[in-house]
Amino acid sequence: MLSKDGEIRRDESCIDYAGKDVIIFPCHSQKGNQEWRYDHNVC
């Protein structure tokens, strides 16, 4: 689920991307590599 902070999270785990592999990592709420945006105009 996309949180109000832009995190893709489930419970305390977030999708994290630091330039290599996409991983599941504990959420830290500092955005950066855990901040995601959804664009309704892209299909």
mmCIF entry with sequence, helices, sheets and N, C-alpha, C, O atoms, coordinates in Angstrom:
data_MODEL
# 
_entry.id   MODEL 
# 
_entity.id                         1 
_entity.type                       polymer 
_entity.pdbx_number_of_molecules   1 
# 
_entity_poly.entity_id                      1 
_entity_poly.type                           'polypeptide(L)' 
_entity_poly.nstd_linkage                   no 
_entity_poly.nstd_monomer                   no 
_entity_poly.pdbx_seq_one_letter_code       MLSKDGEIRRDESCIDYAGKDVIIFPCHSQKGNQEWRYDHNVC 
_entity_poly.pdbx_seq_one_letter_code_can   MLSKDGEIRRDESCIDYAGKDVIIFPCHSQKGNQEWRYDHNVC 
_entity_poly.pdbx_strand_id                 A 
# 
loop_
_entity_poly_seq.entity_id 
_entity_poly_seq.num 
_entity_poly_seq.mon_id 
_entity_poly_seq.hetero 
1 1  MET n 
1 2  LEU n 
1 3  SER n 
1 4  LYS n 
1 5  ASP n 
1 6  GLY n 
1 7  GLU n 
1 8  ILE n 
1 9  ARG n 
1 10 ARG n 
1 11 ASP n 
1 12 GLU n 
1 13 SER n 
1 14 CYS n 
1 15 ILE n 
1 16 ASP n 
1 17 TYR n 
1 18 ALA n 
1 19 GLY n 
1 20 LYS n 
1 21 ASP n 
1 22 VAL n 
1 23 ILE n 
1 24 ILE n 
1 25 PHE n 
1 26 PRO n 
1 27 CYS n 
1 28 HIS n 
1 29 SER n 
1 30 GLN n 
1 31 LYS n 
1 32 GLY n 
1 33 ASN n 
1 34 GLN n 
1 35 GLU n 
1 36 TRP n 
1 37 ARG n 
1 38 TYR n 
1 39 ASP n 
1 40 HIS n 
1 41 ASN n 
1 42 VAL n 
1 43 CYS n 
# 
_struct_asym.id          A 
_struct_asym.entity_id   1 
# 
_struct_conf.conf_type_id            HELX_P 
_struct_conf.id                      HELX_P1 
_struct_conf.pdbx_PDB_helix_id       AA1 
_struct_conf.beg_label_comp_id       GLY 
_struct_conf.beg_label_asym_id       A 
_struct_conf.beg_label_seq_id        32 
_struct_conf.pdbx_beg_PDB_ins_code   ? 
_struct_conf.end_label_comp_id       GLN 
_struct_conf.end_label_asym_id       A 
_struct_conf.end_label_seq_id        34 
_struct_conf.pdbx_end_PDB_ins_code   ? 
_struct_conf.beg_auth_comp_id        GLY 
_struct_conf.beg_auth_asym_id        A 
_struct_conf.beg_auth_seq_id         32 
_struct_conf.end_auth_comp_id        GLN 
_struct_conf.end_auth_asym_id        A 
_struct_conf.end_auth_seq_id         34 
_struct_conf.pdbx_PDB_helix_class    5 
_struct_conf.details                 ? 
_struct_conf.pdbx_PDB_helix_length   3 
# 
_struct_conf_type.id          HELX_P 
_struct_conf_type.criteria    ? 
_struct_conf_type.reference   ? 
# 
_struct_sheet.id               AA1 
_struct_sheet.type             ? 
_struct_sheet.number_strands   3 
_struct_sheet.details          ? 
# 
loop_
_struct_sheet_order.sheet_id 
_struct_sheet_order.range_id_1 
_struct_sheet_order.range_id_2 
_struct_sheet_order.offset 
_struct_sheet_order.sense 
AA1 1 2 ? anti-parallel 
AA1 2 3 ? anti-parallel 
# 
loop_
_struct_sheet_range.sheet_id 
_struct_sheet_range.id 
_struct_sheet_range.beg_label_comp_id 
_struct_sheet_range.beg_label_asym_id 
_struct_sheet_range.beg_label_seq_id 
_struct_sheet_range.pdbx_beg_PDB_ins_code 
_struct_sheet_range.end_label_comp_id 
_struct_sheet_range.end_label_asym_id 
_struct_sheet_range.end_label_seq_id 
_struct_sheet_range.pdbx_end_PDB_ins_code 
_struct_sheet_range.beg_auth_comp_id 
_struct_sheet_range.beg_auth_asym_id 
_struct_sheet_range.beg_auth_seq_id 
_struct_sheet_range.end_auth_comp_id 
_struct_sheet_range.end_auth_asym_id 
_struct_sheet_range.end_auth_seq_id 
AA1 1 ARG A 9  ? ARG A 10 ? ARG A 9  ARG A 10 
AA1 2 SER A 13 ? TYR A 17 ? SER A 13 TYR A 17 
AA1 3 VAL A 22 ? PRO A 26 ? VAL A 22 PRO A 26 
# 
loop_
_atom_site.group_PDB 
_atom_site.id 
_atom_site.type_symbol 
_atom_site.label_atom_id 
_atom_site.label_alt_id 
_atom_site.label_comp_id 
_atom_site.label_asym_id 
_atom_site.label_entity_id 
_atom_site.label_seq_id 
_atom_site.pdbx_PDB_ins_code 
_atom_site.Cartn_x 
_atom_site.Cartn_y 
_atom_site.Cartn_z 
_atom_site.occupancy 
_atom_site.B_iso_or_equiv 
_atom_site.pdbx_formal_charge 
_atom_site.auth_seq_id 
_atom_site.auth_comp_id 
_atom_site.auth_asym_id 
_atom_site.auth_atom_id 
_atom_site.pdbx_PDB_model_num 
ATOM 1   N N  . MET A 1 1  ? 0.838  -1.167 0.000   1.00 0.00 ? 1  MET A N  1 
ATOM 2   C CA . MET A 1 1  ? 0.000  0.000  0.000   1.00 0.00 ? 1  MET A CA 1 
ATOM 3   C C  . MET A 1 1  ? 0.892  1.242  0.000   1.00 0.00 ? 1  MET A C  1 
ATOM 4   O O  . MET A 1 1  ? 1.928  1.264  0.665   1.00 0.00 ? 1  MET A O  1 
ATOM 5   N N  . LEU A 1 2  ? 0.495  2.261  -0.736  1.00 0.00 ? 2  LEU A N  1 
ATOM 6   C CA . LEU A 1 2  ? 1.226  3.522  -0.766  1.00 0.00 ? 2  LEU A CA 1 
ATOM 7   C C  . LEU A 1 2  ? 0.767  4.376  0.413   1.00 0.00 ? 2  LEU A C  1 
ATOM 8   O O  . LEU A 1 2  ? -0.404 4.745  0.499   1.00 0.00 ? 2  LEU A O  1 
ATOM 9   N N  . SER A 1 3  ? 1.687  4.687  1.315   1.00 0.00 ? 3  SER A N  1 
ATOM 10  C CA . SER A 1 3  ? 1.350  5.465  2.510   1.00 0.00 ? 3  SER A CA 1 
ATOM 11  C C  . SER A 1 3  ? 1.253  6.950  2.184   1.00 0.00 ? 3  SER A C  1 
ATOM 12  O O  . SER A 1 3  ? 1.626  7.376  1.091   1.00 0.00 ? 3  SER A O  1 
ATOM 13  N N  . LYS A 1 4  ? 0.752  7.736  3.130   1.00 0.00 ? 4  LYS A N  1 
ATOM 14  C CA . LYS A 1 4  ? 0.665  9.194  2.945   1.00 0.00 ? 4  LYS A CA 1 
ATOM 15  C C  . LYS A 1 4  ? 2.048  9.824  2.827   1.00 0.00 ? 4  LYS A C  1 
ATOM 16  O O  . LYS A 1 4  ? 2.176  10.941 2.326   1.00 0.00 ? 4  LYS A O  1 
ATOM 17  N N  . ASP A 1 5  ? 3.087  9.121  3.285   1.00 0.00 ? 5  ASP A N  1 
ATOM 18  C CA . ASP A 1 5  ? 4.467  9.606  3.176   1.00 0.00 ? 5  ASP A CA 1 
ATOM 19  C C  . ASP A 1 5  ? 5.146  9.151  1.887   1.00 0.00 ? 5  ASP A C  1 
ATOM 20  O O  . ASP A 1 5  ? 6.330  9.421  1.683   1.00 0.00 ? 5  ASP A O  1 
ATOM 21  N N  . GLY A 1 6  ? 4.399  8.455  1.007   1.00 0.00 ? 6  GLY A N  1 
ATOM 22  C CA . GLY A 1 6  ? 4.959  8.003  -0.260  1.00 0.00 ? 6  GLY A CA 1 
ATOM 23  C C  . GLY A 1 6  ? 5.723  6.697  -0.175  1.00 0.00 ? 6  GLY A C  1 
ATOM 24  O O  . GLY A 1 6  ? 6.464  6.347  -1.094  1.00 0.00 ? 6  GLY A O  1 
ATOM 25  N N  . GLU A 1 7  ? 5.550  5.971  0.925   1.00 0.00 ? 7  GLU A N  1 
ATOM 26  C CA . GLU A 1 7  ? 6.228  4.680  1.084   1.00 0.00 ? 7  GLU A CA 1 
ATOM 27  C C  . GLU A 1 7  ? 5.312  3.569  0.574   1.00 0.00 ? 7  GLU A C  1 
ATOM 28  O O  . GLU A 1 7  ? 4.098  3.613  0.776   1.00 0.00 ? 7  GLU A O  1 
ATOM 29  N N  . ILE A 1 8  ? 5.895  2.585  -0.082  1.00 0.00 ? 8  ILE A N  1 
ATOM 30  C CA . ILE A 1 8  ? 5.162  1.363  -0.399  1.00 0.00 ? 8  ILE A CA 1 
ATOM 31  C C  . ILE A 1 8  ? 5.473  0.428  0.752   1.00 0.00 ? 8  ILE A C  1 
ATOM 32  O O  . ILE A 1 8  ? 6.582  -0.094 0.869   1.00 0.00 ? 8  ILE A O  1 
ATOM 33  N N  . ARG A 1 9  ? 4.464  0.223  1.607   1.00 0.00 ? 9  ARG A N  1 
ATOM 34  C CA . ARG A 1 9  ? 4.746  -0.481 2.851   1.00 0.00 ? 9  ARG A CA 1 
ATOM 35  C C  . ARG A 1 9  ? 3.678  -1.498 3.195   1.00 0.00 ? 9  ARG A C  1 
ATOM 36  O O  . ARG A 1 9  ? 2.544  -1.433 2.722   1.00 0.00 ? 9  ARG A O  1 
ATOM 37  N N  . ARG A 1 10 ? 4.076  -2.431 4.027   1.00 0.00 ? 10 ARG A N  1 
ATOM 38  C CA . ARG A 1 10 ? 3.179  -3.380 4.672   1.00 0.00 ? 10 ARG A CA 1 
ATOM 39  C C  . ARG A 1 10 ? 3.701  -3.538 6.080   1.00 0.00 ? 10 ARG A C  1 
ATOM 40  O O  . ARG A 1 10 ? 4.821  -4.000 6.298   1.00 0.00 ? 10 ARG A O  1 
ATOM 41  N N  . ASP A 1 11 ? 2.882  -3.152 7.026   1.00 0.00 ? 11 ASP A N  1 
ATOM 42  C CA . ASP A 1 11 ? 3.278  -3.134 8.432   1.00 0.00 ? 11 ASP A CA 1 
ATOM 43  C C  . ASP A 1 11 ? 4.530  -2.265 8.584   1.00 0.00 ? 11 ASP A C  1 
ATOM 44  O O  . ASP A 1 11 ? 4.479  -1.068 8.299   1.00 0.00 ? 11 ASP A O  1 
ATOM 45  N N  . GLU A 1 12 ? 5.632  -2.833 9.020   1.00 0.00 ? 12 GLU A N  1 
ATOM 46  C CA . GLU A 1 12 ? 6.859  -2.050 9.235   1.00 0.00 ? 12 GLU A CA 1 
ATOM 47  C C  . GLU A 1 12 ? 7.901  -2.259 8.135   1.00 0.00 ? 12 GLU A C  1 
ATOM 48  O O  . GLU A 1 12 ? 9.039  -1.808 8.266   1.00 0.00 ? 12 GLU A O  1 
ATOM 49  N N  . SER A 1 13 ? 7.519  -2.942 7.051   1.00 0.00 ? 13 SER A N  1 
ATOM 50  C CA . SER A 1 13 ? 8.447  -3.214 5.948   1.00 0.00 ? 13 SER A CA 1 
ATOM 51  C C  . SER A 1 13 ? 8.120  -2.340 4.747   1.00 0.00 ? 13 SER A C  1 
ATOM 52  O O  . SER A 1 13 ? 6.952  -2.177 4.393   1.00 0.00 ? 13 SER A O  1 
ATOM 53  N N  . CYS A 1 14 ? 9.151  -1.777 4.119   1.00 0.00 ? 14 CYS A N  1 
ATOM 54  C CA . CYS A 1 14 ? 8.985  -0.885 2.971   1.00 0.00 ? 14 CYS A CA 1 
ATOM 55  C C  . CYS A 1 14 ? 9.805  -1.365 1.783   1.00 0.00 ? 14 CYS A C  1 
ATOM 56  O O  . CYS A 1 14 ? 10.829 -2.031 1.940   1.00 0.00 ? 14 CYS A O  1 
ATOM 57  N N  . ILE A 1 15 ? 9.328  -1.008 0.580   1.00 0.00 ? 15 ILE A N  1 
ATOM 58  C CA . ILE A 1 15 ? 10.109 -1.222 -0.631  1.00 0.00 ? 15 ILE A CA 1 
ATOM 59  C C  . ILE A 1 15 ? 11.201 -0.157 -0.649  1.00 0.00 ? 15 ILE A C  1 
ATOM 60  O O  . ILE A 1 15 ? 10.920 1.030  -0.483  1.00 0.00 ? 15 ILE A O  1 
ATOM 61  N N  . ASP A 1 16 ? 12.429 -0.579 -0.847  1.00 0.00 ? 16 ASP A N  1 
ATOM 62  C CA . ASP A 1 16 ? 13.596 0.298  -0.763  1.00 0.00 ? 16 ASP A CA 1 
ATOM 63  C C  . ASP A 1 16 ? 14.439 0.107  -2.027  1.00 0.00 ? 16 ASP A C  1 
ATOM 64  O O  . ASP A 1 16 ? 14.693 -1.022 -2.445  1.00 0.00 ? 16 ASP A O  1 
ATOM 65  N N  . TYR A 1 17 ? 14.869 1.215  -2.628  1.00 0.00 ? 17 TYR A N  1 
ATOM 66  C CA . TYR A 1 17 ? 15.715 1.143  -3.825  1.00 0.00 ? 17 TYR A CA 1 
ATOM 67  C C  . TYR A 1 17 ? 16.855 2.136  -3.687  1.00 0.00 ? 17 TYR A C  1 
ATOM 68  O O  . TYR A 1 17 ? 16.629 3.339  -3.555  1.00 0.00 ? 17 TYR A O  1 
ATOM 69  N N  . ALA A 1 18 ? 18.079 1.630  -3.717  1.00 0.00 ? 18 ALA A N  1 
ATOM 70  C CA . ALA A 1 18 ? 19.259 2.489  -3.567  1.00 0.00 ? 18 ALA A CA 1 
ATOM 71  C C  . ALA A 1 18 ? 20.150 2.430  -4.806  1.00 0.00 ? 18 ALA A C  1 
ATOM 72  O O  . ALA A 1 18 ? 21.360 2.631  -4.707  1.00 0.00 ? 18 ALA A O  1 
ATOM 73  N N  . GLY A 1 19 ? 19.552 2.152  -5.990  1.00 0.00 ? 19 GLY A N  1 
ATOM 74  C CA . GLY A 1 19 ? 20.317 2.176  -7.220  1.00 0.00 ? 19 GLY A CA 1 
ATOM 75  C C  . GLY A 1 19 ? 20.698 0.826  -7.776  1.00 0.00 ? 19 GLY A C  1 
ATOM 76  O O  . GLY A 1 19 ? 21.207 0.745  -8.894  1.00 0.00 ? 19 GLY A O  1 
ATOM 77  N N  . LYS A 1 20 ? 20.466 -0.236 -7.029  1.00 0.00 ? 20 LYS A N  1 
ATOM 78  C CA . LYS A 1 20 ? 20.824 -1.571 -7.510  1.00 0.00 ? 20 LYS A CA 1 
ATOM 79  C C  . LYS A 1 20 ? 19.579 -2.444 -7.488  1.00 0.00 ? 20 LYS A C  1 
ATOM 80  O O  . LYS A 1 20 ? 18.761 -2.369 -8.405  1.00 0.00 ? 20 LYS A O  1 
ATOM 81  N N  . ASP A 1 21 ? 19.421 -3.262 -6.473  1.00 0.00 ? 21 ASP A N  1 
ATOM 82  C CA . ASP A 1 21 ? 18.259 -4.139 -6.360  1.00 0.00 ? 21 ASP A CA 1 
ATOM 83  C C  . ASP A 1 21 ? 17.162 -3.477 -5.533  1.00 0.00 ? 21 ASP A C  1 
ATOM 84  O O  . ASP A 1 21 ? 17.440 -2.710 -4.612  1.00 0.00 ? 21 ASP A O  1 
ATOM 85  N N  . VAL A 1 22 ? 15.918 -3.782 -5.873  1.00 0.00 ? 22 VAL A N  1 
ATOM 86  C CA . VAL A 1 22 ? 14.782 -3.375 -5.049  1.00 0.00 ? 22 VAL A CA 1 
ATOM 87  C C  . VAL A 1 22 ? 14.681 -4.399 -3.927  1.00 0.00 ? 22 VAL A C  1 
ATOM 88  O O  . VAL A 1 22 ? 14.654 -5.603 -4.182  1.00 0.00 ? 22 VAL A O  1 
ATOM 89  N N  . ILE A 1 23 ? 14.624 -3.918 -2.672  1.00 0.00 ? 23 ILE A N  1 
ATOM 90  C CA . ILE A 1 23 ? 14.603 -4.819 -1.516  1.00 0.00 ? 23 ILE A CA 1 
ATOM 91  C C  . ILE A 1 23 ? 13.487 -4.420 -0.554  1.00 0.00 ? 23 ILE A C  1 
ATOM 92  O O  . ILE A 1 23 ? 12.917 -3.334 -0.658  1.00 0.00 ? 23 ILE A O  1 
ATOM 93  N N  . ILE A 1 24 ? 13.192 -5.303 0.369   1.00 0.00 ? 24 ILE A N  1 
ATOM 94  C CA . ILE A 1 24 ? 12.293 -5.023 1.490   1.00 0.00 ? 24 ILE A CA 1 
ATOM 95  C C  . ILE A 1 24 ? 13.179 -4.667 2.671   1.00 0.00 ? 24 ILE A C  1 
ATOM 96  O O  . ILE A 1 24 ? 14.102 -5.409 3.007   1.00 0.00 ? 24 ILE A O  1 
ATOM 97  N N  . PHE A 1 25 ? 12.898 -3.525 3.305   1.00 0.00 ? 25 PHE A N  1 
ATOM 98  C CA . PHE A 1 25 ? 13.743 -3.018 4.380   1.00 0.00 ? 25 PHE A CA 1 
ATOM 99  C C  . PHE A 1 25 ? 12.838 -2.383 5.431   1.00 0.00 ? 25 PHE A C  1 
ATOM 100 O O  . PHE A 1 25 ? 11.766 -1.890 5.080   1.00 0.00 ? 25 PHE A O  1 
ATOM 101 N N  . PRO A 1 26 ? 13.225 -2.375 6.698   1.00 0.00 ? 26 PRO A N  1 
ATOM 102 C CA . PRO A 1 26 ? 12.399 -1.708 7.702   1.00 0.00 ? 26 PRO A CA 1 
ATOM 103 C C  . PRO A 1 26 ? 12.163 -0.235 7.328   1.00 0.00 ? 26 PRO A C  1 
ATOM 104 O O  . PRO A 1 26 ? 13.088 0.464  6.917   1.00 0.00 ? 26 PRO A O  1 
ATOM 105 N N  . CYS A 1 27 ? 10.925 0.217  7.476   1.00 0.00 ? 27 CYS A N  1 
ATOM 106 C CA . CYS A 1 27 ? 10.576 1.602  7.141   1.00 0.00 ? 27 CYS A CA 1 
ATOM 107 C C  . CYS A 1 27 ? 11.284 2.564  8.081   1.00 0.00 ? 27 CYS A C  1 
ATOM 108 O O  . CYS A 1 27 ? 11.396 2.311  9.280   1.00 0.00 ? 27 CYS A O  1 
ATOM 109 N N  . HIS A 1 28 ? 11.768 3.687  7.515   1.00 0.00 ? 28 HIS A N  1 
ATOM 110 C CA . HIS A 1 28 ? 12.437 4.685  8.352   1.00 0.00 ? 28 HIS A CA 1 
ATOM 111 C C  . HIS A 1 28 ? 11.778 6.060  8.272   1.00 0.00 ? 28 HIS A C  1 
ATOM 112 O O  . HIS A 1 28 ? 12.174 6.968  9.002   1.00 0.00 ? 28 HIS A O  1 
ATOM 113 N N  . SER A 1 29 ? 10.780 6.235  7.401   1.00 0.00 ? 29 SER A N  1 
ATOM 114 C CA . SER A 1 29 ? 10.002 7.484  7.273   1.00 0.00 ? 29 SER A CA 1 
ATOM 115 C C  . SER A 1 29 ? 10.850 8.712  6.968   1.00 0.00 ? 29 SER A C  1 
ATOM 116 O O  . SER A 1 29 ? 10.442 9.832  7.274   1.00 0.00 ? 29 SER A O  1 
ATOM 117 N N  . GLN A 1 30 ? 12.017 8.521  6.372   1.00 0.00 ? 30 GLN A N  1 
ATOM 118 C CA . GLN A 1 30 ? 12.870 9.655  6.009   1.00 0.00 ? 30 GLN A CA 1 
ATOM 119 C C  . GLN A 1 30 ? 12.851 9.906  4.507   1.00 0.00 ? 30 GLN A C  1 
ATOM 120 O O  . GLN A 1 30 ? 13.652 10.680 3.984   1.00 0.00 ? 30 GLN A O  1 
ATOM 121 N N  . LYS A 1 31 ? 11.917 9.235  3.816   1.00 0.00 ? 31 LYS A N  1 
ATOM 122 C CA . LYS A 1 31 ? 11.750 9.351  2.364   1.00 0.00 ? 31 LYS A CA 1 
ATOM 123 C C  . LYS A 1 31 ? 13.001 8.891  1.639   1.00 0.00 ? 31 LYS A C  1 
ATOM 124 O O  . LYS A 1 31 ? 13.453 7.772  1.881   1.00 0.00 ? 31 LYS A O  1 
ATOM 125 N N  . GLY A 1 32 ? 13.578 9.694  0.767   1.00 0.00 ? 32 GLY A N  1 
ATOM 126 C CA . GLY A 1 32 ? 14.778 9.270  0.040   1.00 0.00 ? 32 GLY A CA 1 
ATOM 127 C C  . GLY A 1 32 ? 14.533 8.025  -0.775  1.00 0.00 ? 32 GLY A C  1 
ATOM 128 O O  . GLY A 1 32 ? 13.667 8.019  -1.651  1.00 0.00 ? 32 GLY A O  1 
ATOM 129 N N  . ASN A 1 33 ? 15.280 6.966  -0.505  1.00 0.00 ? 33 ASN A N  1 
ATOM 130 C CA . ASN A 1 33 ? 15.184 5.735  -1.286  1.00 0.00 ? 33 ASN A CA 1 
ATOM 131 C C  . ASN A 1 33 ? 13.947 4.901  -0.961  1.00 0.00 ? 33 ASN A C  1 
ATOM 132 O O  . ASN A 1 33 ? 13.762 3.831  -1.540  1.00 0.00 ? 33 ASN A O  1 
ATOM 133 N N  . GLN A 1 34 ? 13.091 5.372  -0.042  1.00 0.00 ? 34 GLN A N  1 
ATOM 134 C CA . GLN A 1 34 ? 11.825 4.692  0.235   1.00 0.00 ? 34 GLN A CA 1 
ATOM 135 C C  . GLN A 1 34 ? 10.630 5.546  -0.188  1.00 0.00 ? 34 GLN A C  1 
ATOM 136 O O  . GLN A 1 34 ? 9.490  5.198  0.118   1.00 0.00 ? 34 GLN A O  1 
ATOM 137 N N  . GLU A 1 35 ? 10.869 6.652  -0.883  1.00 0.00 ? 35 GLU A N  1 
ATOM 138 C CA . GLU A 1 35 ? 9.771  7.516  -1.334  1.00 0.00 ? 35 GLU A CA 1 
ATOM 139 C C  . GLU A 1 35 ? 9.409  7.174  -2.773  1.00 0.00 ? 35 GLU A C  1 
ATOM 140 O O  . GLU A 1 35 ? 10.273 7.136  -3.649  1.00 0.00 ? 35 GLU A O  1 
ATOM 141 N N  . TRP A 1 36 ? 8.137  6.928  -3.005  1.00 0.00 ? 36 TRP A N  1 
ATOM 142 C CA . TRP A 1 36 ? 7.635  6.547  -4.318  1.00 0.00 ? 36 TRP A CA 1 
ATOM 143 C C  . TRP A 1 36 ? 6.478  7.461  -4.685  1.00 0.00 ? 36 TRP A C  1 
ATOM 144 O O  . TRP A 1 36 ? 5.802  8.008  -3.814  1.00 0.00 ? 36 TRP A O  1 
ATOM 145 N N  . ARG A 1 37 ? 6.259  7.619  -5.982  1.00 0.00 ? 37 ARG A N  1 
ATOM 146 C CA . ARG A 1 37 ? 5.138  8.426  -6.482  1.00 0.00 ? 37 ARG A CA 1 
ATOM 147 C C  . ARG A 1 37 ? 4.362  7.598  -7.491  1.00 0.00 ? 37 ARG A C  1 
ATOM 148 O O  . ARG A 1 37 ? 4.937  6.832  -8.265  1.00 0.00 ? 37 ARG A O  1 
ATOM 149 N N  . TYR A 1 38 ? 3.055  7.764  -7.468  1.00 0.00 ? 38 TYR A N  1 
ATOM 150 C CA . TYR A 1 38 ? 2.187  7.086  -8.421  1.00 0.00 ? 38 TYR A CA 1 
ATOM 151 C C  . TYR A 1 38 ? 1.683  8.117  -9.414  1.00 0.00 ? 38 TYR A C  1 
ATOM 152 O O  . TYR A 1 38 ? 1.116  9.135  -9.017  1.00 0.00 ? 38 TYR A O  1 
ATOM 153 N N  . ASP A 1 39 ? 1.883  7.865  -10.699 1.00 0.00 ? 39 ASP A N  1 
ATOM 154 C CA . ASP A 1 39 ? 1.437  8.774  -11.749 1.00 0.00 ? 39 ASP A CA 1 
ATOM 155 C C  . ASP A 1 39 ? 0.231  8.157  -12.446 1.00 0.00 ? 39 ASP A C  1 
ATOM 156 O O  . ASP A 1 39 ? 0.361  7.154  -13.148 1.00 0.00 ? 39 ASP A O  1 
ATOM 157 N N  . HIS A 1 40 ? -0.930 8.749  -12.256 1.00 0.00 ? 40 HIS A N  1 
ATOM 158 C CA . HIS A 1 40 ? -2.161 8.236  -12.856 1.00 0.00 ? 40 HIS A CA 1 
ATOM 159 C C  . HIS A 1 40 ? -2.152 8.348  -14.381 1.00 0.00 ? 40 HIS A C  1 
ATOM 160 O O  . HIS A 1 40 ? -2.963 7.698  -15.040 1.00 0.00 ? 40 HIS A O  1 
ATOM 161 N N  . ASN A 1 41 ? -1.268 9.145  -14.952 1.00 0.00 ? 41 ASN A N  1 
ATOM 162 C CA . ASN A 1 41 ? -1.220 9.355  -16.399 1.00 0.00 ? 41 ASN A CA 1 
ATOM 163 C C  . ASN A 1 41 ? -0.375 8.323  -17.139 1.00 0.00 ? 41 ASN A C  1 
ATOM 164 O O  . ASN A 1 41 ? -0.386 8.293  -18.369 1.00 0.00 ? 41 ASN A O  1 
ATOM 165 N N  . VAL A 1 42 ? 0.349  7.485  -16.424 1.00 0.00 ? 42 VAL A N  1 
ATOM 166 C CA . VAL A 1 42 ? 1.191  6.467  -17.046 1.00 0.00 ? 42 VAL A CA 1 
ATOM 167 C C  . VAL A 1 42 ? 0.464  5.127  -16.964 1.00 0.00 ? 42 VAL A C  1 
ATOM 168 O O  . VAL A 1 42 ? 0.018  4.719  -15.892 1.00 0.00 ? 42 VAL A O  1 
ATOM 169 N N  . CYS A 1 43 ? 0.350  4.456  -18.084 1.00 0.00 ? 43 CYS A N  1 
ATOM 170 C CA . CYS A 1 43 ? -0.362 3.160  -18.103 1.00 0.00 ? 43 CYS A CA 1 
ATOM 171 C C  . CYS A 1 43 ? 0.618  2.026  -18.210 1.00 0.00 ? 43 CYS A C  1 
ATOM 172 O O  . CYS A 1 43 ? 0.215  0.863  -18.240 1.00 0.00 ? 43 CYS A O  1 
# 
